[in-house]
Amino acid sequence: MPSTTVPVGSSVGLHARPAAVIAARAAELGSDITLAVEGEEPVDAGSALMIMTLGAEQGTEVTVEGDDEAHVTEIAELVRTDLDA
């Protein structure tokens, strides 16, 4: 299963707005994609609420994993981007 690890780019971490943007795009893609921080269980990237439970702050390494490599890459780029800018 394709996966990649990227740092959180948003200055507020993966909180309300960034989580909503990521979840909306993951849901549109329609494939199984998860996000995880080290030592924690992966969460569904299609759920903003679940993304926020990660508690990932700016710079935290997040592993993005899924069935489709292109979708994993796209979601990873959103995680890496400052979505609050």
ROTOR-128204 format. One record per atom (N, C-alpha, C, O): x, y, z negated; atom name; residue number from 1; residue in one letter. Coordinates in steps of 0.05 Angstrom, whole numbers, plus 5000, padded with zeros to 4 digits. Layout:
<sites>
+------+------+------+------+-----+------+
:    u :    v :    w : atom :  nr : rest :
+------+------+------+------+-----+------+
:    X :    Y :    Z :   CA : NUM :    A :
...
+------+------+------+------+-----+------+
</sites>
This chain:
<sites>
+------+------+------+------+-----+------+
:    u :    v :    w : atom :  nr : rest :
+------+------+------+------+-----+------+
: 5017 : 4977 : 5000 :    N :   1 :    M :
: 5000 : 5000 : 5000 :   CA :   1 :    M :
: 5018 : 5025 : 5000 :    C :   1 :    M :
: 5036 : 5027 : 4983 :    O :   1 :    M :
: 5014 : 5043 : 5019 :    N :   2 :    P :
: 5031 : 5067 : 5020 :   CA :   2 :    P :
: 5028 : 5085 : 4996 :    C :   2 :    P :
: 5006 : 5088 : 4985 :    O :   2 :    P :
: 5050 : 5096 : 4987 :    N :   3 :    S :
: 5050 : 5114 : 4964 :   CA :   3 :    S :
: 5073 : 5134 : 4967 :    C :   3 :    S :
: 5093 : 5128 : 4980 :    O :   3 :    S :
: 5070 : 5156 : 4954 :    N :   4 :    T :
: 5091 : 5176 : 4952 :   CA :   4 :    T :
: 5088 : 5192 : 4926 :    C :   4 :    T :
: 5066 : 5194 : 4915 :    O :   4 :    T :
: 5110 : 5202 : 4916 :    N :   5 :    T :
: 5109 : 5218 : 4892 :   CA :   5 :    T :
: 5118 : 5246 : 4898 :    C :   5 :    T :
: 5139 : 5251 : 4910 :    O :   5 :    T :
: 5101 : 5265 : 4888 :    N :   6 :    V :
: 5106 : 5294 : 4894 :   CA :   6 :    V :
: 5101 : 5310 : 4868 :    C :   6 :    V :
: 5086 : 5302 : 4851 :    O :   6 :    V :
: 5115 : 5333 : 4866 :    N :   7 :    P :
: 5109 : 5351 : 4843 :   CA :   7 :    P :
: 5084 : 5367 : 4848 :    C :   7 :    P :
: 5078 : 5374 : 4871 :    O :   7 :    P :
: 5069 : 5373 : 4827 :    N :   8 :    V :
: 5046 : 5390 : 4828 :   CA :   8 :    V :
: 5055 : 5419 : 4835 :    C :   8 :    V :
: 5073 : 5430 : 4821 :    O :   8 :    V :
: 5044 : 5431 : 4855 :    N :   9 :    G :
: 5052 : 5457 : 4864 :   CA :   9 :    G :
: 5035 : 5480 : 4852 :    C :   9 :    G :
: 5045 : 5502 : 4851 :    O :   9 :    G :
: 5011 : 5474 : 4845 :    N :  10 :    S :
: 4993 : 5496 : 4835 :   CA :  10 :    S :
: 5003 : 5506 : 4808 :    C :  10 :    S :
: 5010 : 5491 : 4790 :    O :  10 :    S :
: 5003 : 5533 : 4806 :    N :  11 :    S :
: 5013 : 5546 : 4782 :   CA :  11 :    S :
: 4997 : 5539 : 4757 :    C :  11 :    S :
: 5007 : 5540 : 4735 :    O :  11 :    S :
: 4971 : 5531 : 4760 :    N :  12 :    V :
: 4955 : 5523 : 4737 :   CA :  12 :    V :
: 4954 : 5492 : 4734 :    C :  12 :    V :
: 4938 : 5482 : 4718 :    O :  12 :    V :
: 4969 : 5478 : 4750 :    N :  13 :    G :
: 4968 : 5449 : 4750 :   CA :  13 :    G :
: 4943 : 5439 : 4764 :    C :  13 :    G :
: 4931 : 5454 : 4779 :    O :  13 :    G :
: 4937 : 5414 : 4760 :    N :  14 :    L :
: 4913 : 5402 : 4773 :   CA :  14 :    L :
: 4888 : 5407 : 4757 :    C :  14 :    L :
: 4877 : 5388 : 4745 :    O :  14 :    L :
: 4880 : 5432 : 4755 :    N :  15 :    H :
: 4856 : 5439 : 4740 :   CA :  15 :    H :
: 4834 : 5445 : 4760 :    C :  15 :    H :
: 4835 : 5437 : 4783 :    O :  15 :    H :
: 4813 : 5459 : 4752 :    N :  16 :    A :
: 4788 : 5462 : 4766 :   CA :  16 :    A :
: 4790 : 5466 : 4797 :    C :  16 :    A :
: 4782 : 5449 : 4812 :    O :  16 :    A :
: 4801 : 5488 : 4806 :    N :  17 :    R :
: 4802 : 5494 : 4834 :   CA :  17 :    R :
: 4819 : 5474 : 4850 :    C :  17 :    R :
: 4810 : 5463 : 4869 :    O :  17 :    R :
: 4844 : 5470 : 4842 :    N :  18 :    P :
: 4861 : 5451 : 4857 :   CA :  18 :    P :
: 4848 : 5423 : 4857 :    C :  18 :    P :
: 4848 : 5409 : 4878 :    O :  18 :    P :
: 4838 : 5414 : 4835 :    N :  19 :    A :
: 4825 : 5388 : 4833 :   CA :  19 :    A :
: 4802 : 5386 : 4852 :    C :  19 :    A :
: 4798 : 5365 : 4865 :    O :  19 :    A :
: 4786 : 5407 : 4853 :    N :  20 :    A :
: 4762 : 5407 : 4871 :   CA :  20 :    A :
: 4770 : 5406 : 4900 :    C :  20 :    A :
: 4757 : 5391 : 4916 :    O :  20 :    A :
: 4791 : 5421 : 4908 :    N :  21 :    V :
: 4800 : 5421 : 4935 :   CA :  21 :    V :
: 4810 : 5393 : 4943 :    C :  21 :    V :
: 4803 : 5382 : 4964 :    O :  21 :    V :
: 4826 : 5381 : 4926 :    N :  22 :    I :
: 4838 : 5354 : 4931 :   CA :  22 :    I :
: 4816 : 5334 : 4933 :    C :  22 :    I :
: 4815 : 5317 : 4951 :    O :  22 :    I :
: 4797 : 5334 : 4913 :    N :  23 :    A :
: 4775 : 5315 : 4913 :   CA :  23 :    A :
: 4757 : 5317 : 4937 :    C :  23 :    A :
: 4749 : 5297 : 4949 :    O :  23 :    A :
: 4751 : 5341 : 4946 :    N :  24 :    A :
: 4734 : 5345 : 4969 :   CA :  24 :    A :
: 4748 : 5333 : 4994 :    C :  24 :    A :
: 4735 : 5320 : 5010 :    O :  24 :    A :
: 4773 : 5338 : 4997 :    N :  25 :    R :
: 4787 : 5328 : 5021 :   CA :  25 :    R :
: 4790 : 5297 : 5020 :    C :  25 :    R :
: 4786 : 5284 : 5040 :    O :  25 :    R :
: 4796 : 5287 : 4996 :    N :  26 :    A :
: 4798 : 5258 : 4993 :   CA :  26 :    A :
: 4771 : 5244 : 5000 :    C :  26 :    A :
: 4770 : 5224 : 5013 :    O :  26 :    A :
: 4749 : 5256 : 4991 :    N :  27 :    A :
: 4723 : 5245 : 4997 :   CA :  27 :    A :
: 4717 : 5246 : 5027 :    C :  27 :    A :
: 4705 : 5227 : 5038 :    O :  27 :    A :
: 4725 : 5268 : 5040 :    N :  28 :    E :
: 4721 : 5270 : 5069 :   CA :  28 :    E :
: 4736 : 5249 : 5084 :    C :  28 :    E :
: 4727 : 5238 : 5104 :    O :  28 :    E :
: 4760 : 5242 : 5074 :    N :  29 :    L :
: 4777 : 5222 : 5088 :   CA :  29 :    L :
: 4764 : 5195 : 5087 :    C :  29 :    L :
: 4768 : 5178 : 5105 :    O :  29 :    L :
: 4750 : 5189 : 5065 :    N :  30 :    G :
: 4736 : 5164 : 5063 :   CA :  30 :    G :
: 4752 : 5139 : 5059 :    C :  30 :    G :
: 4742 : 5117 : 5063 :    O :  30 :    G :
: 4777 : 5142 : 5050 :    N :  31 :    S :
: 4793 : 5118 : 5044 :   CA :  31 :    S :
: 4799 : 5118 : 5014 :    C :  31 :    S :
: 4797 : 5139 : 5001 :    O :  31 :    S :
: 4807 : 5095 : 5003 :    N :  32 :    D :
: 4814 : 5093 : 4975 :   CA :  32 :    D :
: 4841 : 5106 : 4970 :    C :  32 :    D :
: 4861 : 5097 : 4979 :    O :  32 :    D :
: 4840 : 5128 : 4954 :    N :  33 :    I :
: 4865 : 5143 : 4948 :   CA :  33 :    I :
: 4865 : 5147 : 4918 :    C :  33 :    I :
: 4844 : 5155 : 4906 :    O :  33 :    I :
: 4887 : 5143 : 4905 :    N :  34 :    T :
: 4889 : 5148 : 4876 :   CA :  34 :    T :
: 4912 : 5166 : 4870 :    C :  34 :    T :
: 4931 : 5169 : 4886 :    O :  34 :    T :
: 4910 : 5179 : 4847 :    N :  35 :    L :
: 4932 : 5197 : 4837 :   CA :  35 :    L :
: 4939 : 5186 : 4809 :    C :  35 :    L :
: 4922 : 5177 : 4794 :    O :  35 :    L :
: 4965 : 5187 : 4803 :    N :  36 :    A :
: 4974 : 5178 : 4777 :   CA :  36 :    A :
: 4998 : 5193 : 4767 :    C :  36 :    A :
: 5015 : 5201 : 4784 :    O :  36 :    A :
: 5000 : 5197 : 4741 :    N :  37 :    V :
: 5024 : 5207 : 4729 :   CA :  37 :    V :
: 5037 : 5184 : 4714 :    C :  37 :    V :
: 5024 : 5165 : 4707 :    O :  37 :    V :
: 5063 : 5186 : 4710 :    N :  38 :    E :
: 5078 : 5163 : 4698 :   CA :  38 :    E :
: 5066 : 5155 : 4671 :    C :  38 :    E :
: 5060 : 5172 : 4654 :    O :  38 :    E :
: 5062 : 5129 : 4668 :    N :  39 :    G :
: 5053 : 5119 : 4643 :   CA :  39 :    G :
: 5023 : 5119 : 4640 :    C :  39 :    G :
: 5012 : 5109 : 4619 :    O :  39 :    G :
: 5008 : 5129 : 4660 :    N :  40 :    E :
: 4979 : 5130 : 4658 :   CA :  40 :    E :
: 4966 : 5114 : 4681 :    C :  40 :    E :
: 4979 : 5109 : 4701 :    O :  40 :    E :
: 4941 : 5107 : 4677 :    N :  41 :    E :
: 4926 : 5092 : 4697 :   CA :  41 :    E :
: 4920 : 5111 : 4721 :    C :  41 :    E :
: 4915 : 5135 : 4716 :    O :  41 :    E :
: 4920 : 5101 : 4745 :    N :  42 :    P :
: 4912 : 5117 : 4768 :   CA :  42 :    P :
: 4883 : 5125 : 4767 :    C :  42 :    P :
: 4866 : 5111 : 4756 :    O :  42 :    P :
: 4877 : 5148 : 4778 :    N :  43 :    V :
: 4849 : 5158 : 4780 :   CA :  43 :    V :
: 4841 : 5162 : 4809 :    C :  43 :    V :
: 4858 : 5166 : 4826 :    O :  43 :    V :
: 4815 : 5162 : 4814 :    N :  44 :    D :
: 4804 : 5166 : 4840 :   CA :  44 :    D :
: 4809 : 5194 : 4849 :    C :  44 :    D :
: 4800 : 5213 : 4836 :    O :  44 :    D :
: 4822 : 5198 : 4872 :    N :  45 :    A :
: 4828 : 5224 : 4883 :   CA :  45 :    A :
: 4803 : 5238 : 4893 :    C :  45 :    A :
: 4803 : 5262 : 4898 :    O :  45 :    A :
: 4781 : 5224 : 4896 :    N :  46 :    G :
: 4756 : 5235 : 4905 :   CA :  46 :    G :
: 4739 : 5247 : 4883 :    C :  46 :    G :
: 4717 : 5256 : 4888 :    O :  46 :    G :
: 4749 : 5247 : 4859 :    N :  47 :    S :
: 4735 : 5258 : 4836 :   CA :  47 :    S :
: 4751 : 5280 : 4822 :    C :  47 :    S :
: 4771 : 5275 : 4810 :    O :  47 :    S :
: 4740 : 5305 : 4824 :    N :  48 :    A :
: 4754 : 5327 : 4811 :   CA :  48 :    A :
: 4757 : 5323 : 4781 :    C :  48 :    A :
: 4777 : 5329 : 4770 :    O :  48 :    A :
: 4736 : 5313 : 4769 :    N :  49 :    L :
: 4736 : 5308 : 4740 :   CA :  49 :    L :
: 4759 : 5289 : 4732 :    C :  49 :    L :
: 4773 : 5293 : 4713 :    O :  49 :    L :
: 4761 : 5267 : 4748 :    N :  50 :    M :
: 4782 : 5247 : 4742 :   CA :  50 :    M :
: 4810 : 5259 : 4746 :    C :  50 :    M :
: 4828 : 5253 : 4731 :    O :  50 :    M :
: 4813 : 5275 : 4767 :    N :  51 :    I :
: 4839 : 5288 : 4772 :   CA :  51 :    I :
: 4846 : 5306 : 4748 :    C :  51 :    I :
: 4870 : 5306 : 4740 :    O :  51 :    I :
: 4827 : 5320 : 4738 :    N :  52 :    M :
: 4833 : 5338 : 4715 :   CA :  52 :    M :
: 4841 : 5323 : 4690 :    C :  52 :    M :
: 4856 : 5333 : 4673 :    O :  52 :    M :
: 4832 : 5298 : 4687 :    N :  53 :    T :
: 4839 : 5282 : 4664 :   CA :  53 :    T :
: 4869 : 5274 : 4664 :    C :  53 :    T :
: 4879 : 5266 : 4643 :    O :  53 :    T :
: 4882 : 5277 : 4687 :    N :  54 :    L :
: 4911 : 5271 : 4688 :   CA :  54 :    L :
: 4927 : 5291 : 4671 :    C :  54 :    L :
: 4949 : 5284 : 4661 :    O :  54 :    L :
: 4917 : 5315 : 4667 :    N :  55 :    G :
: 4931 : 5335 : 4652 :   CA :  55 :    G :
: 4957 : 5344 : 4665 :    C :  55 :    G :
: 4976 : 5352 : 4652 :    O :  55 :    G :
: 4959 : 5341 : 4692 :    N :  56 :    A :
: 4983 : 5347 : 4706 :   CA :  56 :    A :
: 4987 : 5377 : 4709 :    C :  56 :    A :
: 4971 : 5391 : 4722 :    O :  56 :    A :
: 5009 : 5387 : 4698 :    N :  57 :    E :
: 5016 : 5416 : 4700 :   CA :  57 :    E :
: 5035 : 5420 : 4724 :    C :  57 :    E :
: 5044 : 5401 : 4737 :    O :  57 :    E :
: 5040 : 5445 : 4731 :    N :  58 :    Q :
: 5058 : 5451 : 4753 :   CA :  58 :    Q :
: 5085 : 5437 : 4748 :    C :  58 :    Q :
: 5096 : 5439 : 4727 :    O :  58 :    Q :
: 5094 : 5423 : 4769 :    N :  59 :    G :
: 5120 : 5409 : 4768 :   CA :  59 :    G :
: 5118 : 5380 : 4759 :    C :  59 :    G :
: 5137 : 5365 : 4763 :    O :  59 :    G :
: 5095 : 5372 : 4748 :    N :  60 :    T :
: 5091 : 5344 : 4740 :   CA :  60 :    T :
: 5092 : 5327 : 4765 :    C :  60 :    T :
: 5080 : 5333 : 4785 :    O :  60 :    T :
: 5106 : 5304 : 4764 :    N :  61 :    E :
: 5107 : 5286 : 4786 :   CA :  61 :    E :
: 5082 : 5269 : 4787 :    C :  61 :    E :
: 5074 : 5256 : 4767 :    O :  61 :    E :
: 5069 : 5269 : 4810 :    N :  62 :    V :
: 5044 : 5254 : 4814 :   CA :  62 :    V :
: 5048 : 5234 : 4837 :    C :  62 :    V :
: 5057 : 5241 : 4858 :    O :  62 :    V :
: 5040 : 5209 : 4832 :    N :  63 :    T :
: 5042 : 5189 : 4853 :   CA :  63 :    T :
: 5015 : 5187 : 4867 :    C :  63 :    T :
: 4994 : 5183 : 4854 :    O :  63 :    T :
: 5015 : 5190 : 4893 :    N :  64 :    V :
: 4992 : 5188 : 4910 :   CA :  64 :    V :
: 4993 : 5161 : 4924 :    C :  64 :    V :
: 5013 : 5155 : 4937 :    O :  64 :    V :
: 4972 : 5145 : 4922 :    N :  65 :    E :
: 4973 : 5118 : 4934 :   CA :  65 :    E :
: 4946 : 5113 : 4948 :    C :  65 :    E :
: 4925 : 5122 : 4939 :    O :  65 :    E :
: 4947 : 5099 : 4970 :    N :  66 :    G :
: 4922 : 5093 : 4984 :   CA :  66 :    G :
: 4926 : 5072 : 5006 :    C :  66 :    G :
: 4948 : 5062 : 5010 :    O :  66 :    G :
: 4904 : 5067 : 5020 :    N :  67 :    D :
: 4904 : 5047 : 5042 :   CA :  67 :    D :
: 4916 : 5058 : 5068 :    C :  67 :    D :
: 4927 : 5042 : 5084 :    O :  67 :    D :
: 4914 : 5084 : 5072 :    N :  68 :    D :
: 4922 : 5096 : 5098 :   CA :  68 :    D :
: 4945 : 5115 : 5094 :    C :  68 :    D :
: 4942 : 5135 : 5079 :    O :  68 :    D :
: 4967 : 5110 : 5106 :    N :  69 :    E :
: 4991 : 5127 : 5102 :   CA :  69 :    E :
: 4987 : 5156 : 5109 :    C :  69 :    E :
: 4996 : 5174 : 5095 :    O :  69 :    E :
: 4972 : 5161 : 5131 :    N :  70 :    A :
: 4967 : 5189 : 5139 :   CA :  70 :    A :
: 4950 : 5203 : 5118 :    C :  70 :    A :
: 4954 : 5227 : 5112 :    O :  70 :    A :
: 4931 : 5189 : 5106 :    N :  71 :    H :
: 4914 : 5201 : 5086 :   CA :  71 :    H :
: 4930 : 5206 : 5060 :    C :  71 :    H :
: 4926 : 5227 : 5047 :    O :  71 :    H :
: 4947 : 5188 : 5053 :    N :  72 :    V :
: 4964 : 5191 : 5029 :   CA :  72 :    V :
: 4982 : 5216 : 5033 :    C :  72 :    V :
: 4985 : 5232 : 5015 :    O :  72 :    V :
: 4993 : 5219 : 5057 :    N :  73 :    T :
: 5011 : 5242 : 5063 :   CA :  73 :    T :
: 4995 : 5268 : 5061 :    C :  73 :    T :
: 5005 : 5288 : 5050 :    O :  73 :    T :
: 4971 : 5268 : 5071 :    N :  74 :    E :
: 4954 : 5293 : 5071 :   CA :  74 :    E :
: 4947 : 5301 : 5042 :    C :  74 :    E :
: 4949 : 5324 : 5035 :    O :  74 :    E :
: 4939 : 5282 : 5026 :    N :  75 :    I :
: 4932 : 5288 : 4998 :   CA :  75 :    I :
: 4957 : 5296 : 4983 :    C :  75 :    I :
: 4956 : 5314 : 4966 :    O :  75 :    I :
: 4979 : 5283 : 4988 :    N :  76 :    A :
: 5005 : 5290 : 4974 :   CA :  76 :    A :
: 5012 : 5319 : 4981 :    C :  76 :    A :
: 5022 : 5333 : 4963 :    O :  76 :    A :
: 5008 : 5328 : 5005 :    N :  77 :    E :
: 5014 : 5355 : 5012 :   CA :  77 :    E :
: 4996 : 5375 : 4997 :    C :  77 :    E :
: 5005 : 5396 : 4990 :    O :  77 :    E :
: 4971 : 5367 : 4993 :    N :  78 :    L :
: 4953 : 5385 : 4977 :   CA :  78 :    L :
: 4963 : 5386 : 4948 :    C :  78 :    L :
: 4962 : 5408 : 4936 :    O :  78 :    L :
: 4971 : 5364 : 4937 :    N :  79 :    V :
: 4982 : 5363 : 4909 :   CA :  79 :    V :
: 5006 : 5382 : 4908 :    C :  79 :    V :
: 5010 : 5396 : 4888 :    O :  79 :    V :
: 5023 : 5381 : 4928 :    N :  80 :    R :
: 5048 : 5396 : 4928 :   CA :  80 :    R :
: 5044 : 5426 : 4933 :    C :  80 :    R :
: 5061 : 5442 : 4925 :    O :  80 :    R :
: 5021 : 5433 : 4944 :    N :  81 :    T :
: 5016 : 5461 : 4951 :   CA :  81 :    T :
: 5004 : 5477 : 4928 :    C :  81 :    T :
: 4989 : 5465 : 4911 :    O :  81 :    T :
: 5011 : 5503 : 4926 :    N :  82 :    D :
: 4998 : 5519 : 4905 :   CA :  82 :    D :
: 4971 : 5527 : 4915 :    C :  82 :    D :
: 4968 : 5547 : 4930 :    O :  82 :    D :
: 4950 : 5513 : 4907 :    N :  83 :    L :
: 4923 : 5517 : 4916 :   CA :  83 :    L :
: 4910 : 5541 : 4902 :    C :  83 :    L :
: 4887 : 5547 : 4907 :    O :  83 :    L :
: 4924 : 5553 : 4883 :    N :  84 :    D :
: 4913 : 5577 : 4870 :   CA :  84 :    D :
: 4925 : 5603 : 4882 :    C :  84 :    D :
: 4918 : 5625 : 4873 :    O :  84 :    D :
: 4943 : 5600 : 4901 :    N :  85 :    A :
: 4956 : 5624 : 4912 :   CA :  85 :    A :
: 4937 : 5639 : 4930 :    C :  85 :    A :
: 4944 : 5660 : 4942 :    O :  85 :    A :
+------+------+------+------+-----+------+
</sites>
